[in-house]
Amino acid sequence: MEKIRFGIFGSGYMGQTHAEAIRKLENTVLIAVAGGSRAPGLADRYSIICEPSAEALAKRSDIDAVVVTTPHYRHAHEALLSMESGKHALVEKPITTSLEDCDRLIEAAERNGVVLSVGYQQRFRANNVRARELIRSGAIGEIQAVQISMPIALADVQAGGFGGTWDWWTNPDSVGHILNSAPHAIDLLRWITGAEVATVSSFSRTFRPRQPVEDTTMALMEFSNGMLCSLFSSCALPAPIFPHEDFRIRIMGSRGLLDLDPYRELRMADAGGWRLVSTQAEVGYDDASTAFGDARMQAYRDQITAFLDVIDGKPPAGGAPADGRAGVEACLAMLESSREQRWIHLRNR
């Protein structure tokens, strides 16, 4: 396979993340970046071209594929520009902010004969892979219930040395924090169990002063296999947050339990008691001094490799378009449930 030439939309935290991942692979080359106040600096750092607009980047004839890392509300526009120009697109989660835009992207990819993938890098973390293997093998029996914890202290992340204003996080066009956090959790459960979200009930609130969008959600979900799930997502916590609870998934089966920390350890319990079954080098995602180290970057390199495999005609290991749509649908259903004070049934929507 010849080297795939990349362009990146966005020059912030995730723009640099993907630039670093592309730089480390042998069969990729980074050509240009566009978007954001830090684009000139990122271009200088990686000795690439800084384009003045998304349109200019999308039209370049020396780019085969793009990675979209801009604020959520720009994903659809930039991915569409690129695919209409014949370029493959890897779009960071959430793939878009509406189901209508999800469907537009899926249709554009099919019509132009290009690959569309979603940035679900959690599929490439060691503990998540092992949890999937255990569950698919029946090691803990039938999955009955799941608890997911996703709290962060937004002020800590903003102070992590990445630069930028982070104003996209509270921009109403980005819809809410739940659309930033929960797609990873939704995708992991679907990917691990093979089940789909069927029904959602939720309370969403805004607790941080002067924030115009949702920052905290408590949701209940029923899956197509009968599994129940509770999800707590918030960026309104004061620092420090609960230890090792920034992303924690506790899975209850009919014959055993899994305590899954995607960033640290996976533990399993059955009739023989608790034991450690997998470890992940601790991922320092909230500080610039550690965020671009190998522990975090491994998953992004593997994700790019999986994207290249799909371009090469191999089955997708990363997030497919339907996976991106499913994450958006579940998160929007949480906000809809809270707003309308009713259960939301996702089947046949």
N, C-alpha and C positions, 0 to 999 in steps of 0.2 A: 504494500500500500504506500503510495506517495505521501509525502508530508502534507498534512492538512493545514491550510493557512487561516488564521483566526483574526477576527476583530472583536473588540469588547465594547459594549455600551455600558457606560458607568465607570467612574474612577475612584469610588470610595472604598470602603472596607471589602465589599464583595468583588469589586472590580480588581483590586489588588490581589485578592485571593485567587481568582481565576487566572490572572496574569502569571502569578507564581506557579500555579499548577501547569499551565501550558508551557512555561519556560523549562520545567523540569522533565518534560517528556521528549523522547527522541523523535517521534513521528509527528510533531506539531511545531508550528512557528507562529509567533505573534507578530501581526503586521501593523495594526492601528487601534486607536481608542478614540471614543467620542463621548462627550457628556460629562457634566459636572465640573466644578471649579478646580478639582484636582487633576483633571485630564492632562494638562501640560506637564505637571510634575511626574505623573505616572509614565507618560510618554518618554520623558527624559530618563527615568529610572530604568526602563526596559529597552531604551534605544529604538523606539517605534514611532510611528507617525501619529500626530494628534489632529484629528479631523474636526472641522468647525461645527459640524452638525450630524445628526443621526442619518439624514438623507445622504450626505456625502460618504459616510462610512458604508452604508448599505449598497451604494452604487459602485464601490470599488471592484474592479475586475480581478484583482489579485487576492481576494478573500474568498474562501470556500465555505466558511462557517462562522457564526457569531455566538457570543455568550451575552445574554441580556442580564445586567446586574443593577439596573437603574431602579428608582422608586417604583413601587408596584403599579401605580396608575400609568406608567409609561411602557410597561411590558408589551401590551398588545400592539401599540403603534410601532414600536421598534422591531418586534418579531415579524409583524406583517410586512414592513418595509423590506426586511431582509429576505423573507421567503418569496416575496413577489419578484425579487432580484435573483432568485435561484440559489439562495444560500441556506444551508442547514442552520437550525437554531436550537441552542440549549438555553432555556429560560429559567432563571432562578425562581424558586417558589415565592409567593403563589404565582402560578402561570399567568393569571390575570386577576382582575377585581370583580368580574361578572361572568355569569354562565354564557351570556351572549357573546362576549369576547372569546371565551374558551372555544366555543363552537366556530367562531370566525377563524381562529388560528388553526384548528383541526382541519377545517375545510381548505384553508390556504395551503397547508402542508401537503394534503392529498392532491390538490389541483396542480401544484408546482413540482410534485415528485421529489420533495425534500424531506429530511428527517427533522422532526420536532420532538425535543426531549425536555424534561422538567428536572430542576435541580434538587433532587431528593438524595443528597449525599449521605444521609443517615443509613441508607441501604448498604453502605460500604464500610461501616464501623464494625469492628470484630465482634463485639458483644451482640449486636443486632443480628448479624449473620448467624451466630451460634444459637441465639434464641429461636430464630426461624427454623433451624435444623431440628432443634429439640421438639418444638411444637409440631412440626410436620411429621416427625417420627412417632408422635403419640407418647412422648416421654412423660408428660404430665396429664395425659388423658384429654378429655373434652374440655375446651376452654369455656369457662362459665362467666367470669367477671374480670374486669381490668380496672386499675386505678392509675391515672396519669397525672403527674405533677409537673408544671412548667412555670415556676415563678422566677422572675429576674428583678434586679434593682436597676432600672433604666439609667439612673444617674451614674452608676458604676460603669456601665458600658460606654456611656457618652464621655466619661472621663478616662477612657482606656488608652488614650494616645493615638487614636486613629485620625483625628482631625475632622473637619466637616461640621455642619450645623445640626445634623440629625433631624431637621425639621420635617422630613418626609414621614417620620414615625407618627407625628400628630396631625398630619395633613388629612382632612376629611376625604380627599380623593383616594387615599390609601385604605379607606373604609374603617379600619380598626386594628388594634393589636392582635386580636384573635386570628386575623388573616395572615399575620406575620409569624405567629408561633405555631398554631395548631396543625397546619398542613403536614408538617413532619410527623406528628403523632398519628394523624389519620392515615397517612401513607404507610407508616410502619405497621399499624394494626392490620390494614388490608393486605399488605405484603406478607406479613408473618402468618396470618390465619387464613387468607384467601376469602374472607368474608367482606361484605359491603355494609356501609352504614345504611340502616333502614329508617330509623326514627330518631329525632333529636328533640330534646327539651332543655331549655337553657335560661339562665339569668345573666345578663351582661350589664356592667356598670362602668362609670367613670369616677375614679377617686382622686386622681392627681389634679391639683389646682390648675386652672387655665388650659386644660386639655380638652379639645372639642370632640374627641372620639373615644370609643370604648377602650378601657385599659385592663379590665378584669372580667373574666367569664367563668362561671361554673356551669358545666354542661353534663347532661346524661344522654347516652346514646345506646340504642339497641341495634345490634348487627343482624345481618341476614341469617346467621347460624344460631341466633338466640342469645349470643354473648351480650352481656351488659358492660357498659364502660362509663366511668365518671372521669371528667377532665377539669383540672384547675389550671387556668392560664392567667397570668397577671404580670404587668410591668410596673405596678404601683407599689411594690414592696420597698421599705427602707432597707439600707444596707446594715449589716450583712444579711443575706437571705438564709433560709434554713439550709444547714450543711448537706451537700450532695443531693439536693432536691431540685436543682435547676432543670433537670430532665430525668424523671424517674418513672418507670413503668412497672407496676406490680401485677403479675398475671396469675390468676387462680384457675387451676384445672381440676378435673374430677379426681386426679390421683397425685397431684403435686403442685408446687408453686414455683414461679420464677420472679426474682427481684432483679430487674434489668436497669442498670445505670449505663446508658450508652457511652458515657465519658470515663467510666472507671471500672466497675466490676459487674459480672453477671453471676448471681447465686441461684442455686436450685435446692428445693426441699422436697423430700418424699418420705417414704417410710424409714429411710436410713438417716434422716435428719438433713440439716443444711450443709451445703458444700459449695466451694468456689468452682465454677466450670469454665469461666473465660475472663480475660482481663483486656482492657483497652488502655493504652498509654494515655494518661490524663490529658484531656484536650483543653488548652488554655485559650478559650475563644474570646474572652472579654478584655484582653490587654494586648497592645501592639507588640510588646516584648516577647510574647509567647504565641500569639495567634497564627503566625506564619511559620512556626516550627513544624517539624515532620509529623508530630502526633496529630495535629489538626489537618495538615495538608494532605496526608495519605488518602483520605476519603475523597478529596477533590481531584486528585490525580487519577484515582481509580474511576471516578465518575466521568472524567473526560475520556478515559480509555474506553469505557462502556459506550459512550456517545460515538466514538470513532468506530467501534465494532458495529453499531447499528448502521452507520453510513456505509460500512463495508458489507452490509447484507446479513449480519448475524442477528440472532434474537436479542431483544432488549433486556439488559440487566438493570438498567436505571429506570427513571420515571418516564413512562410513556404518556402521550397526550391525555388518554383517558384517566390516568392516575392523577395528573394535574387537575383535571376537571373535577374529579371526585373530592379532592381536598378543598377546592374552592366551594363546591356545593355544600359540603358539610359545615364549613365555617360560616357561610352566609345563612345557612339554616339556623345556626345557633343565634345569630343576631336577629333573625326573623322571629324565632320562637320567643325570645325575650321581649321584643318589641310588641308582638301580638298576643303574648301570654297564652300560647297554645303549643301543643306538640306539632312538629313538622314531619311529615312522611315523605321520604325522598324517592321512593320507588315510582317509576314511570313519570318523573318530572322532566 
